[in-house]
Amino acid sequence: MPLLSSTKHEPRLAPTVPPPGATDVFVIRCTGECVKSYEEYTAKRTQYVLPQWQEKYFNKSGLTYEEALAIERSVEEQIRSQVRVPVDVSGTFRLQQAAVLALQPI
């Protein structure tokens, strides 16, 4: 998640069903947050659009929330594409590391 003032920001996710008694619900597109009032929606939307965000890997600042999120996802995808450990082999590594017996009984 992008950083705001050097702290991790976790947006509140929108519920799948509007809250009981809510006539109008505003959803912030970039985070999926759900708010009840238009004033809160505009305040939060303005916060996400302003270039005050920082991405967590290279600490590049002066980004909007969506720009920082896109950079972070791109870096994470590049890391995932470079690390190629098959899922079935990773369990074998853990088993051998925890084993105290000789390899023959395993």
C-alpha positions in Angstrom: 0.0 0.0 0.0 1.2 3.5 -0.7 2.6 5.6 2.1 1.1 8.9 3.4 3.5 10.9 5.6 5.8 7.8 5.7 3.0 5.6 7.3 1.2 2.8 5.6 -2.3 3.7 4.5 -5.0 0.9 4.6 -8.3 2.1 3.0 -11.5 0.8 4.4 -13.0 -1.5 1.8 -16.6 -1.1 0.6 -19.1 -3.6 1.9 -20.9 -5.8 -0.7 -24.2 -4.6 0.6 -24.9 -0.9 1.5 -25.2 -0.3 5.3 -28.7 -0.5 6.7 -30.5 2.8 6.6 -28.2 4.3 4.0 -30.0 6.0 1.2 -26.9 7.2 -0.7 -23.6 5.5 -0.6 -20.5 6.9 -2.4 -17.7 4.6 -3.4 -14.2 5.9 -4.1 -13.2 4.2 -7.3 -9.4 3.9 -6.7 -9.7 2.2 -3.3 -13.2 0.8 -3.1 -13.9 2.7 0.1 -17.6 3.3 0.9 -18.7 6.5 2.6 -22.2 7.8 3.5 -21.9 11.5 3.0 -20.9 13.5 -0.1 -18.6 15.8 2.0 -16.6 12.8 3.3 -16.4 11.5 -0.3 -15.0 14.7 -1.7 -12.5 15.0 1.2 -11.2 11.5 0.7 -11.2 11.7 -3.1 -9.2 15.0 -2.8 -6.7 13.2 -0.5 -6.2 10.5 -3.1 -5.8 12.8 -6.0 -3.3 15.2 -4.4 0.4 14.4 -5.2 1.3 13.7 -1.5 1.8 9.9 -1.7 5.0 7.9 -1.6 5.6 4.4 -2.9 7.2 2.0 -0.5 9.9 0.3 -2.5 12.0 3.2 -3.7 10.5 6.0 -1.6 9.6 8.1 -4.6 7.3 10.8 -3.4 5.0 13.4 -5.0 2.7 10.9 -6.5 -1.1 10.5 -6.5 -2.5 7.4 -4.8 -3.1 5.6 -8.1 0.4 6.4 -9.4 2.0 5.0 -6.2 -0.2 1.9 -6.3 0.7 1.3 -10.0 4.4 1.5 -9.3 4.2 -0.8 -6.3 2.2 -3.4 -8.3 4.6 -3.2 -11.2 7.6 -3.8 -8.8 5.8 -6.7 -7.1 5.0 -8.3 -10.5 8.6 -8.0 -11.6 9.8 -9.7 -8.4 7.2 -12.5 -8.8 8.4 -13.1 -12.4 12.0 -13.4 -11.4 11.5 -15.7 -8.4 10.7 -19.1 -9.9 10.3 -21.7 -7.1 7.7 -24.3 -7.9 5.0 -24.7 -5.2 5.5 -28.5 -4.8 9.3 -28.1 -4.4 9.1 -25.4 -1.6 7.5 -28.0 0.7 10.4 -30.4 0.1 12.8 -27.7 1.1 11.1 -27.2 4.4 10.9 -30.9 5.1 14.6 -31.4 4.5 15.5 -28.4 6.6 13.4 -29.6 9.6 14.5 -33.3 9.3 17.0 -34.5 12.0 17.2 -38.1 10.6 19.4 -39.2 7.7 18.0 -38.7 4.2 17.4 -42.4 3.7 14.4 -42.8 6.1 12.7 -39.6 4.7 
